[in-house]
Amino acid sequence: MDFLTDELNEYIEKYTRKESDVLKRLNRETYLKMLMPRMLSGHLQGQVLRMFSMMIAPKNILEIGTYTGYSAICLSDGLKDGGKLHTIDINEEYEEIISRYFKEAGAENKIKRYIGNAMDIIPTINESFDLVFIDADKENYSNYFDLVFDMVPIGGYILADNVLWSGKVLEKPETLDIDTKALINYCNKVESDPRVENVLFPIRDGIMVCRKISN
Ligand SMILES: C[S@@+](CC[C@H](N)C(=O)[O-])C[C@H]1O[C@@H](n2cnc3c(N)ncnc32)[C@H](O)[C@@H]1O
């Protein structure tokens, strides 16, 4: 669902850093060949994520939900020299397109990929992450937050995508589906957690940004 008119969206994109040629082609190929291409972050959100990453200049990033690699390429731009983005996806079908575009973007040496269930993989990663981007199965958002919390230093960030869920979060409680409930629970969880401060950015489908302020 678009919260803004097409005209306003065009205006916003006009005054937003353009997609690189590689991102533009990845965007197009994902829409031509993949199932559920709307999962891809896209121009505006990709550039917002890139800008967050440039501002934070993380040593390491964890991304949960690679899909075809669009947001990973955007986020990896902000890494400190020698930094790494770790990205996990349960679906191995994206293998070919991801490898090709990571290479074309010159990002293949900055990105470590994992294939499998993020709930199983995260506990096996022995790293600390200044920036975490949660963008996989909605039911596990709160579990992901708990799993990554100790891997994030004070001053680090945990971002979660789709927290507005096309506006479904405002529907009557009795009509809510599992994913919508999980997203509302996630927002309540971080809002009531004194160890983080949070802002819900109404960008595309909503990005919850949390900054860790204590252990
Ligand atoms: C919204 S897409 C990610 C989009 C990507 N971050 C981007 O912006 O271009 C969500 C991805 O999460 C993956 N996923 C779903 N459940 C998962 C799980 N339990 N563990 C790891 N990945 C999962 C899906 O296969 C899908 O590719």
The ligand as a MOL file (V3000), in Angstrom:
LIG
                    3D

  0  0  0     0  0            999 V3000
M  V30 BEGIN CTAB
M  V30 COUNTS 27 29 0 0 0
M  V30 BEGIN ATOM
M  V30 1 C 11.2880 -9.0870 2.5620 0
M  V30 2 S 12.3960 -10.2620 1.9650 0 CHG=1
M  V30 3 C 13.9520 -9.4770 2.2160 0
M  V30 4 C 14.1500 -8.2970 1.2800 0
M  V30 5 C 15.5340 -7.7240 1.2680 0
M  V30 6 N 16.0150 -7.4240 2.6090 0
M  V30 7 C 15.5150 -6.4450 0.4550 0
M  V30 8 O 15.1720 -5.4120 1.0110 0
M  V30 9 O 15.7760 -6.4830 -0.7520 0 CHG=-1
M  V30 10 C 12.3280 -11.4730 3.2190 0
M  V30 11 C 13.2760 -12.6500 3.0370 0
M  V30 12 O 13.3200 -13.3570 4.2810 0
M  V30 13 C 13.5470 -14.7210 3.9950 0
M  V30 14 N 13.1450 -15.5120 5.1740 0
M  V30 15 C 11.9010 -15.8090 5.5910 0
M  V30 16 N 11.9510 -16.5490 6.7200 0
M  V30 17 C 13.2600 -16.7010 7.0270 0
M  V30 18 C 13.9570 -17.3500 8.0750 0
M  V30 19 N 13.3150 -18.0140 9.0410 0
M  V30 20 N 15.3160 -17.3070 8.0850 0
M  V30 21 C 15.9800 -16.6410 7.1110 0
M  V30 22 N 15.3620 -16.0080 6.0860 0
M  V30 23 C 14.0250 -16.0320 6.0440 0
M  V30 24 C 12.7140 -14.9750 2.7440 0
M  V30 25 O 13.1960 -16.0990 2.0380 0
M  V30 26 C 12.8640 -13.6470 1.9760 0
M  V30 27 O 13.8590 -13.7520 0.9900 0
M  V30 END ATOM
M  V30 BEGIN BOND
M  V30 1 1 1 2
M  V30 2 1 2 3
M  V30 3 1 2 10
M  V30 4 1 3 4
M  V30 5 1 4 5
M  V30 6 1 5 6
M  V30 7 1 5 7
M  V30 8 2 7 8
M  V30 9 1 7 9
M  V30 10 1 10 11
M  V30 11 1 11 12
M  V30 12 1 11 26
M  V30 13 1 12 13
M  V30 14 1 13 14
M  V30 15 1 13 24
M  V30 16 1 14 15
M  V30 17 1 14 23
M  V30 18 2 15 16
M  V30 19 1 16 17
M  V30 20 1 17 18
M  V30 21 2 17 23
M  V30 22 1 18 19
M  V30 23 2 18 20
M  V30 24 1 20 21
M  V30 25 2 21 22
M  V30 26 1 22 23
M  V30 27 1 24 25
M  V30 28 1 24 26
M  V30 29 1 26 27
M  V30 END BOND
M  V30 END CTAB
M  END
